[in-house]
Amino acid sequence: ALEPHDALWLLPFAALDTGGRWMGELWPLVYAPSHGLLEEARSRAALERGQSITGLIVGNPVVATRDSGTEAMFRLGFAPLPGADEEARRIEAMFTGQGSKLLRGAEGSLAAVVREAGTVDVLHLATHGIARTDDPLASFVLLAPSKCGELLTARRVMTLHLKADLVVLSACQTGLGRIAGQGVLGLSRAFMFAGASSVLVSHWSISD
């Protein structure tokens, strides 16, 4: 487990060269905002292989190319992500029985995710994401439109009640935000605040 300090939160330890192999190939690395939060997460009952695990998987909830407006760096638009759609279908196939729900395209609306997220062990969101350092709680992942909007912001996440053992934010820069005393304020901290035991995020922009 790693408990980085200050700017070290932005260092991708898993990508460090350890004599021809990446550190992430040798050991599973866990970043913890504090020792107390790590111990709290570890005190929860762990999911076991073979048990019935429930999942909510969202893939490519971008129904049409959308202007990013003032939300994104460089004013990039949000285009549909066919690779994220394929990713979500492959992830869903890993679940056994009736334990998973797959939401693709317009099915993956903000309303649907907010409604279902608190009932599952694994939440996997494959979509666009934006991290904001000026207003870290406005960092978001993009979902399909609904009456309550389409941006799942860190601020909105903090109002959820999750039981998830794992949340995967398969989108660009979901591990970034504002560096604070205990880690990074943004999406990852918001999901942990909401109850997730662990959150898998990215340091960089990632290809569809």
Disulfide bonds with the S-S distance in Angstrom:
none
